[in-house]
């Protein structure tokens, strides 16, 4: 299967149903005394949990997005969207999804290597992305691609992100 760049005209607002199953999450605790200590520890859930959210391609807030996909016949089975952040010269991955039926076939790895090449060719100094602390399969995948923890936001999705076990983690890789 080959990687194809998607046109904005055809795929503007294309809906991505981002569902995943997780058996673990990364628990965040922050202790504030004289110093600030942050602990991030992988913890198993009592049972496998399905999570999800909906996203769209070519959102208006993304600066010069580039979208690449793999098709099976005429169906998009894997897609990645990224763009250069001109203010800090990082390349951000905004969306990344492999259809549930096509996971573990190497499509995600193919797309990720492709976007990394695109990022390097654009002159970006780093590749960066956001992932929820409860999306343990994605975190594991990103670590296998050479990304590491670079930051977090404990109030991105709600004021109870830590309690909800859905903290925004930033992962990145120097290029």
ABEGO torsion letter per residue (X at the ends): XBBBBBBAAAABGBBBBBBBBBABBBBBBBBBBABBBBBBBBBBBABBBBBBBBBBBGBAABBGBBBBBBBBEABBABBBBBBBBAAAGBBBBABBBBBAAABGAGAAAAAAAAAAAAAAAAGBABBBBBBBAABAAAAAAAAAAGBBBAEBBAAAABAAAAAAGBBBBBBBBBX
